[in-house]
Amino acid sequence: MGEEDVRVAAARVLAALREAGRSEGTIRRYQVVLDRFTAFLDGRGLSAVSDQVCVDFIAGQTGTRLGALREPVPDGDVQAVRRPVVLMADALADRAVVVDRPVILVKDGCPARFRPLRDEYVASCRARGNAEATLVAKGKAASRFLGYLDEAGASDLAVLSVRDVSGFLLRQRGLRRKTIASLRSCLADFLAFLAATGRGPQGLAGRLPPHRHLRHESEPHLWTAEEIRRVLAVIDRQSAVGKRDYAMILLTARLGLRISDLRHLDLGDLDWRAKTLTIIQRKTGRPLSLPLLDDVGWAVIDYVRHGRPETACAKVFIQHRHPFGAFGGSSSVATRLSCYAARAGIEFPAGDTCGMHSLRGALAVAMIGGGTPVPVVSAVLGHTSSDTTQAYYLRFDTERLRCCALDVEDVLSQAGERGA
C-alpha cells in the first residue's frame, strides 16, 4: 500500500459521502479526520490497515483506547473519529464504502452452529404466512433457546427433554408475564418444527410447563380529552419533527390507528377527494377504511407540505435523519409521547402504560361512553370481532358497569324472604 493508494481511498470515502447526500459541513469534518489518518499512516510507513492500527489512531486523536474497533461507545467525540476511519479501512481493503452501514454490528444471540437451523425455522414460518413482526419474535425466541442450550452443553437436539425446556423457562423468570407467555408460545412452535423435521423428540411441544398469564397485567392510561389537548398544545408545530409528531399522535387519538399502521402508512392510502384513509392492517391483514377528519387531514397536509424531508420513500411518516427512510420495527413516536406528556405536566399513576396504544384505548372508551354501538367501535378499531372490543375495552366503561351493579339491600332482602 503506497501513499497514492491512501489518497485514492480517502477520495473514495468523500465521493461516497457526497453520493449519500451528506452536507458539505459533514464532509469537511470527515475530511479533517481522513487527512490526519493519512498522515498517521504515512508517518508509520504502514503497508496494511488492521483494526489495531485504527484503534491506535483513534486513541491518539481522542485519548480513548477502544478494546475493539466496533465496540459500543457512548462518547460522541470518539464516534466522530471512528466513523471516517472505518470507512477509510473499508476503502483500503477494496470493500464497498457504505456510508449508512452501522459501525457497531448487530449481535446475533444464536450460536453460530445453530444459525442455519434457526434460519430454516424462520423461513418455514414465512412460508406459512406469518407476519414480519411474528417472524422477528419467533427468530429471537429460537435464538434465545438455542443460546441457552449451547451454554448448558446440550448439543444433541434429538434427546431434548422437559427438563431442558423447564430450565430455559426458569431462566426467564425476571421477564414480565406477558413476555414469558409470548416466549412460551414461540418455543412451542419451534419444538413442533424440530419434531416435524426429525431433529427433536415428538410431543415435547405439548409438554411445556403451564404458565399463568394475566392478560391485563398492566392497564393503559385512560387519557381524558383535556389531557390529549394539553399534549397536542405543547408540540412545537413550527418544527418539522413537531409537525410529524403532531399528525401521528392526532391520527391515533382521533382515528385509533395502531402504531404499526402509522409507521407503514403510504401516501397512496390517503384519498383526499373522498376524505378517506384506507389501509391493510399490519396486525390482522384485513382492510380498514376510516373517514379522514378535517383536523387530522390538515395536520397531515401541513407535515407533508412543510415538514417532510425530500425523499423517495413512499411512507407518509419518515425518520428525520439521513437517509430519510421509513421507521424501523422498533422506532416510533411512542417515546416522544411520554416526553410531550411530561412537558404538559401530566402525571401517570403507577402501573399505567402510557404509550401510543393507550390513546387508542382512550378513544374506544370515549366512544363506548358516548353511546356508540360496540360493533361500530370494533369497526373503527379494526377488530375482527366485537367480542375483542367488549372483552378488553368495555371493562373500562365504569358508568355502564355501575348500571349493571345489583343493589346490595335488594339482594339481602330477597334472600331473607326466600329463607322465611
VMD Tcl script that draws the C-alpha trace (Angstrom):
set ca {
  {0.00 0.00 0.00}
  {1.55 3.26 -1.12}
  {0.83 6.91 -0.44}
  {-1.20 7.13 -3.63}
  {-3.41 4.21 -2.52}
  {-4.21 6.02 0.73}
  {-5.19 9.22 -1.04}
  {-7.32 7.35 -3.58}
  {-9.09 5.59 -0.70}
  {-9.76 8.93 1.04}
  {-11.19 10.31 -2.21}
  {-13.50 7.26 -2.46}
  {-14.83 7.93 1.02}
  {-15.52 11.60 0.28}
  {-17.23 10.66 -3.01}
  {-19.44 8.14 -1.16}
  {-20.42 10.82 1.36}
  {-21.45 13.22 -1.43}
  {-23.40 10.47 -3.21}
  {-25.22 9.70 0.04}
  {-26.31 13.33 0.29}
  {-24.23 14.38 3.28}
  {-23.92 18.12 3.83}
  {-20.72 19.97 2.95}
  {-20.15 20.66 6.65}
  {-20.25 16.92 7.41}
  {-17.93 16.18 4.51}
  {-15.42 18.77 5.75}
  {-15.42 17.20 9.22}
  {-14.79 13.77 7.70}
  {-12.03 15.18 5.50}
  {-10.17 16.61 8.53}
  {-10.12 13.16 10.14}
  {-9.17 11.45 6.88}
  {-6.25 13.86 6.34}
  {-4.98 13.14 9.85}
  {-5.38 9.40 9.34}
  {-3.50 9.63 6.04}
  {-0.63 11.48 7.75}
  {-0.67 8.88 10.54}
  {-0.33 6.01 8.04}
  {2.38 7.84 6.05}
  {4.34 8.57 9.22}
  {4.36 4.90 10.21}
  {5.06 3.60 6.74}
  {2.31 1.00 7.16}
  {1.70 -1.49 4.40}
  {-1.73 -2.60 5.68}
  {-4.52 -1.22 7.81}
  {-5.75 -3.52 10.56}
  {-8.36 -2.90 13.28}
  {-5.49 -2.41 15.73}
  {-3.96 0.34 13.59}
  {-7.33 2.09 13.51}
  {-7.67 1.75 17.29}
  {-4.19 3.23 17.77}
  {-5.09 6.24 15.63}
  {-8.40 6.81 17.44}
  {-6.60 6.61 20.81}
  {-4.09 9.23 19.68}
  {-6.85 11.55 18.49}
  {-9.32 11.20 21.36}
  {-7.37 9.83 24.32}
  {-9.76 6.86 24.47}
  {-8.46 3.38 23.67}
  {-11.14 1.04 22.40}
  {-10.95 -2.65 23.20}
  {-12.18 -3.34 19.67}
  {-12.81 -1.08 16.69}
  {-16.56 -1.74 16.63}
  {-17.35 -1.94 20.34}
  {-20.20 0.25 21.66}
  {-19.04 3.64 22.92}
  {-21.26 6.50 24.17}
  {-18.69 9.26 23.58}
  {-19.72 11.34 20.58}
  {-16.17 12.65 20.03}
  {-14.85 9.09 19.69}
  {-17.61 8.20 17.25}
  {-16.87 11.30 15.16}
  {-13.33 9.97 14.63}
  {-14.22 6.28 14.34}
  {-16.81 6.61 11.55}
  {-14.47 8.09 8.90}
  {-11.68 5.72 9.98}
  {-13.90 2.67 9.45}
  {-14.92 3.92 6.00}
  {-11.25 4.51 5.13}
  {-10.35 0.99 6.26}
  {-13.11 -0.41 4.01}
  {-11.81 1.60 1.04}
  {-8.20 0.48 1.59}
  {-9.34 -3.16 1.77}
  {-11.21 -2.77 -1.55}
  {-14.54 -3.28 0.22}
  {-17.65 -1.32 -0.68}
  {-17.78 2.06 1.09}
  {-21.32 2.07 2.52}
  {-21.96 5.30 4.39}
  {-25.14 4.13 6.13}
  {-23.75 0.80 7.32}
  {-23.83 0.69 11.16}
  {-20.40 0.91 12.75}
  {-21.43 -1.42 15.58}
  {-22.53 -4.71 14.09}
  {-25.82 -6.15 15.36}
  {-25.05 -9.05 17.65}
  {-26.67 -12.35 16.77}
  {-27.55 -14.13 20.02}
  {-27.83 -17.50 18.29}
  {-24.71 -19.71 18.48}
  {-23.02 -19.96 15.06}
  {-23.52 -23.73 14.81}
  {-27.29 -23.36 15.28}
  {-27.85 -20.39 12.95}
  {-28.62 -22.45 9.82}
  {-31.29 -24.31 11.81}
  {-32.71 -21.04 13.17}
  {-32.79 -19.51 9.68}
  {-34.51 -22.60 8.27}
  {-37.14 -22.37 11.01}
  {-37.81 -18.67 10.30}
  {-38.07 -19.47 6.57}
  {-40.67 -22.15 7.34}
  {-42.65 -19.63 9.38}
  {-42.52 -17.17 6.48}
  {-43.77 -19.89 4.13}
  {-46.72 -20.41 6.50}
  {-47.65 -16.76 6.04}
  {-46.53 -15.40 9.41}
  {-46.32 -11.60 9.61}
  {-42.88 -9.96 9.70}
  {-43.30 -8.96 13.34}
  {-44.13 -12.59 14.18}
  {-41.06 -13.79 12.28}
  {-38.86 -11.46 14.33}
  {-40.40 -12.67 17.61}
  {-40.06 -16.33 16.67}
  {-36.49 -15.88 15.44}
  {-35.49 -14.17 18.69}
  {-37.18 -16.85 20.80}
  {-35.46 -19.66 18.89}
  {-32.09 -17.88 19.15}
  {-32.58 -17.39 22.88}
  {-33.44 -21.05 23.43}
  {-30.58 -22.33 21.30}
  {-28.21 -19.97 23.11}
  {-29.33 -21.44 26.43}
  {-28.81 -25.00 25.16}
  {-25.33 -24.12 23.91}
  {-24.45 -22.60 27.27}
  {-25.83 -25.66 29.09}
  {-23.81 -28.00 26.89}
  {-26.83 -29.66 25.24}
  {-25.52 -30.49 21.79}
  {-27.98 -33.19 20.64}
  {-31.44 -31.72 20.00}
  {-32.85 -35.20 19.37}
  {-32.67 -36.03 23.09}
  {-34.14 -32.80 24.44}
  {-36.36 -33.29 27.48}
  {-38.89 -31.39 29.55}
  {-36.07 -30.68 31.97}
  {-34.15 -28.74 29.30}
  {-37.21 -26.69 28.40}
  {-38.14 -26.05 32.05}
  {-34.60 -24.91 32.79}
  {-34.81 -22.41 29.96}
  {-38.17 -21.03 31.10}
  {-36.94 -20.76 34.69}
  {-34.09 -18.60 33.40}
  {-36.68 -16.12 32.11}
  {-38.38 -15.55 35.48}
  {-37.34 -11.90 35.60}
  {-39.38 -11.05 32.49}
  {-42.96 -9.81 32.51}
  {-45.66 -12.50 32.44}
  {-46.86 -11.32 29.06}
  {-43.35 -11.60 27.62}
  {-42.90 -15.09 29.05}
  {-46.26 -16.16 27.63}
  {-45.22 -14.96 24.17}
  {-41.83 -16.66 24.53}
  {-43.51 -19.92 25.59}
  {-45.83 -19.81 22.57}
  {-42.90 -19.25 20.18}
  {-40.92 -22.02 21.89}
  {-43.79 -24.49 21.44}
  {-43.87 -23.65 17.73}
  {-40.11 -24.13 17.43}
  {-40.23 -27.50 19.23}
  {-43.02 -28.61 16.90}
  {-40.81 -27.63 13.95}
  {-37.91 -29.68 15.34}
  {-40.19 -32.71 15.75}
  {-41.68 -32.32 12.25}
  {-38.24 -32.17 10.63}
  {-36.88 -35.12 12.61}
  {-34.45 -33.03 14.64}
  {-36.24 -33.16 18.00}
  {-38.39 -35.53 20.06}
  {-42.07 -35.95 19.29}
  {-44.66 -34.44 21.62}
  {-42.29 -32.17 23.57}
  {-44.15 -29.03 22.45}
  {-47.28 -30.31 24.20}
  {-45.45 -30.97 27.47}
  {-44.33 -27.41 28.20}
  {-44.84 -26.38 31.83}
  {-48.09 -24.44 32.32}
  {-47.84 -20.68 32.59}
  {-50.47 -18.49 34.20}
  {-50.63 -15.31 32.17}
  {-52.56 -12.32 33.46}
  {-53.94 -10.75 30.31}
  {-54.36 -7.37 31.98}
  {-51.16 -7.33 34.00}
  {-50.80 -3.62 33.29}
  {-53.57 -1.19 32.43}
  {-53.50 1.54 29.76}
  {-53.78 5.10 30.97}
  {-57.30 6.36 30.28}
  {-56.50 9.73 28.75}
  {-59.09 12.43 29.15}
  {-59.94 14.77 26.30}
  {-58.33 17.60 28.28}
  {-55.05 15.65 28.70}
  {-54.88 14.94 24.97}
  {-55.48 18.63 24.21}
  {-52.68 19.59 26.59}
  {-50.25 17.15 24.96}
  {-51.06 18.40 21.46}
  {-50.73 22.02 22.64}
  {-47.12 21.63 23.81}
  {-45.87 20.19 20.49}
  {-43.80 22.69 18.51}
  {-45.66 22.72 15.21}
  {-43.19 25.18 13.70}
  {-40.54 22.44 13.56}
  {-40.54 19.59 11.02}
  {-40.39 16.90 13.70}
  {-43.14 18.63 15.64}
  {-45.41 18.64 12.58}
  {-44.79 14.90 12.15}
  {-45.36 14.02 15.81}
  {-48.50 16.15 16.00}
  {-50.03 14.42 12.97}
  {-49.12 10.93 14.21}
  {-50.50 11.48 17.72}
  {-53.66 13.07 16.31}
  {-54.21 10.12 13.96}
  {-54.10 7.68 16.87}
  {-56.14 9.83 19.24}
  {-58.87 10.63 16.70}
  {-58.93 7.53 14.46}
  {-57.37 4.88 16.71}
  {-54.66 3.78 14.27}
  {-52.15 1.28 15.65}
  {-48.53 2.44 15.72}
  {-47.61 -0.34 13.25}
  {-50.14 1.04 10.77}
  {-48.88 4.59 11.32}
  {-45.32 3.54 10.53}
  {-46.42 1.84 7.29}
  {-48.99 4.40 6.14}
  {-48.37 5.15 2.45}
  {-49.08 8.40 0.66}
  {-51.34 6.39 -1.66}
  {-53.50 5.28 1.30}
  {-54.96 8.79 1.58}
  {-57.86 9.64 -0.75}
  {-58.16 13.40 -0.46}
  {-61.21 13.69 -2.71}
  {-63.22 11.10 -0.80}
  {-61.64 12.19 2.52}
  {-60.88 8.61 3.48}
  {-57.91 6.64 4.74}
  {-57.74 3.02 3.56}
  {-55.11 0.52 4.71}
  {-54.42 -3.18 5.10}
  {-53.87 -3.63 8.83}
  {-50.44 -4.95 9.75}
  {-51.76 -6.95 12.69}
  {-54.79 -8.66 11.14}
  {-54.16 -8.40 7.40}
  {-57.71 -7.07 6.98}
  {-58.65 -3.88 5.10}
  {-59.73 -0.85 7.11}
  {-61.28 2.34 5.78}
  {-61.75 5.39 8.01}
  {-63.01 8.94 7.40}
  {-60.20 11.47 7.16}
  {-61.44 14.04 9.66}
  {-60.72 17.69 8.91}
  {-58.28 18.34 11.77}
  {-56.42 15.11 11.02}
  {-56.30 15.81 7.29}
  {-54.94 19.35 7.72}
  {-52.29 18.12 10.18}
  {-51.08 15.54 7.64}
  {-51.11 18.12 4.83}
  {-49.11 20.56 6.96}
  {-46.48 17.89 7.62}
  {-46.26 16.62 4.03}
  {-46.03 20.11 2.55}
  {-43.91 21.92 5.12}
  {-42.15 19.35 7.31}
  {-41.48 16.11 5.44}
  {-37.93 15.91 4.02}
  {-37.34 15.27 0.33}
  {-37.13 11.50 -0.08}
  {-38.03 8.66 -2.42}
  {-39.72 6.84 0.47}
  {-43.46 6.37 -0.11}
  {-44.37 6.32 3.59}
  {-46.21 9.33 4.96}
  {-44.22 9.48 8.21}
  {-40.46 9.04 7.95}
  {-37.35 9.39 10.06}
  {-35.84 12.87 10.08}
  {-32.26 11.75 9.72}
  {-30.39 10.60 6.65}
  {-31.33 8.65 4.54}
  {-34.86 9.84 5.49}
  {-36.45 6.41 5.21}
  {-39.32 4.58 6.84}
  {-39.49 3.89 10.54}
  {-37.95 0.60 11.64}
  {-39.79 -2.07 13.59}
  {-38.87 -0.64 16.96}
  {-38.71 3.06 16.22}
  {-41.78 5.21 16.69}
  {-43.10 8.38 18.20}
  {-44.17 6.44 21.31}
  {-41.24 7.60 23.42}
  {-41.82 11.17 22.30}
  {-45.42 10.96 23.52}
  {-44.13 10.46 27.07}
  {-41.85 13.49 26.69}
  {-44.72 15.66 25.48}
  {-46.89 14.44 28.36}
  {-44.17 15.37 30.86}
  {-43.85 18.78 29.23}
  {-47.62 19.21 29.59}
  {-47.38 18.37 33.29}
  {-49.35 15.12 33.03}
  {-48.52 12.50 35.66}
  {-49.40 8.84 35.25}
  {-50.49 6.56 38.10}
  {-48.09 3.73 38.95}
  {-48.73 0.69 36.77}
  {-50.40 2.60 33.92}
  {-48.95 2.22 30.43}
  {-48.89 5.48 28.50}
  {-47.68 4.59 25.00}
  {-49.45 5.30 21.73}
  {-51.68 2.26 22.20}
  {-53.16 3.87 25.32}
  {-54.51 6.69 23.13}
  {-56.28 4.06 21.05}
  {-57.81 2.68 24.24}
  {-58.91 6.14 25.33}
  {-60.73 6.60 22.01}
  {-62.52 3.27 22.44}
  {-63.65 4.10 25.97}
  {-64.82 7.58 24.91}
  {-66.85 6.13 22.02}
  {-68.45 3.46 24.22}
  {-69.16 6.02 26.93}
  {-70.75 8.30 24.33}
  {-73.23 5.60 23.36}
  {-71.57 4.40 20.14}
  {-72.66 0.80 19.43}
  {-69.94 -1.75 20.13}
  {-69.93 -3.09 16.52}
  {-69.18 0.44 15.28}
  {-66.33 0.79 17.79}
  {-64.99 -2.57 16.64}
  {-65.10 -1.43 13.01}
  {-63.21 1.79 13.78}
  {-60.53 -0.04 15.77}
  {-60.20 -2.74 13.12}
  {-61.08 -5.61 15.46}
  {-62.02 -8.87 13.75}
  {-64.80 -9.45 16.28}
  {-66.91 -7.33 18.63}
  {-66.02 -9.84 21.34}
  {-62.47 -8.43 21.37}
  {-63.78 -4.91 21.93}
  {-66.13 -5.98 24.69}
  {-63.59 -8.21 26.44}
  {-60.90 -5.55 26.59}
  {-62.43 -2.06 26.46}
  {-65.93 -2.45 27.88}
  {-64.49 -3.14 31.34}
  {-63.18 0.47 31.44}
  {-66.66 1.96 30.95}
  {-67.32 2.32 34.68}
  {-70.55 4.31 34.24}
  {-72.21 1.49 32.32}
  {-70.83 -1.08 34.71}
  {-72.50 0.78 37.57}
  {-75.83 0.35 35.80}
  {-75.24 -3.40 35.82}
  {-74.47 -3.49 39.54}
  {-77.04 -5.00 41.87}
  {-78.41 -3.13 44.86}
  {-77.00 -4.91 47.90}
  {-80.06 -4.13 50.06}
  {-82.40 -5.62 47.45}
  {-80.31 -8.77 47.21}
  {-80.24 -9.20 51.01}
  {-83.98 -8.58 51.39}
  {-84.81 -11.08 48.63}
  {-82.55 -13.66 50.25}
  {-84.30 -13.08 53.59}
  {-87.73 -13.57 52.03}
  {-86.67 -16.85 50.41}
  {-85.24 -18.06 53.76}
  {-88.51 -17.26 55.54}
}
mol new
graphics top color blue
foreach p $ca { graphics top sphere $p radius 0.5 }
foreach p [lrange $ca 0 end-1] q [lrange $ca 1 end] { graphics top cylinder $p $q radius 0.2 }
display resetview
